[in-house]
Structure formats: structure tokens, C-alpha cells
Amino acid sequence: MEKKCYYVDFVPFTFPDRNYAELDDYLETHYKETYAKKIIFIAFSLMYYYDCHVYLDEEMSESFSNFKKKDLRNIGLDILDAIHS
């Protein structure tokens, strides 16, 4: 590729603290919805600020097979929001 590419991954899958499950449960109960709204705000802002392409990862493409390997940049914010939610 001629241009630099950046991948934005909002949630890491590994944590160094073995007691992460306690934090995960707490955040899931008290902050998940607020966090999701902020992430959507950031992602959508980045999409409109930079030239970009949007794809689902392999795990999500199983649930949304009609969008697998398709650039979702221009499918509409309501649909992207629904997928994210």
C-alpha cells in the first residue's frame, strides 16, 4: 500500500491483571452503555475527519454475514450504530 494505514481497536482482549474479571463485571453493569456511546462518537468523528474504510472483524462478520468483507463507510450512520450497539 502506498499510504499509511491505522487500525483503531477500542477494546483490548488481554489484560496483565488476573483479577480483571471483577473490573469487567463492574464496568459491564455500570458503564458499558456510556462507554459505547463515547466510542461511537469517537469512531464516527474519525470517519468524517479522515478518509477511511470500515470493515467488521472476523467475529462480528459471523453475526452480520451480509456485511462480510464489505466497506461499511457509506452504509449510513444509523446502520453502523445499530451494528455497534
ABEGO torsion letter per residue (X at the ends): XABBBBBBBABBABBABAAAAAAAAAAAAAAAAAAAAAAAAAAAAAAAABBBBBBBBAAAAAABAAABGBBAAAAEAAAAAAAAX
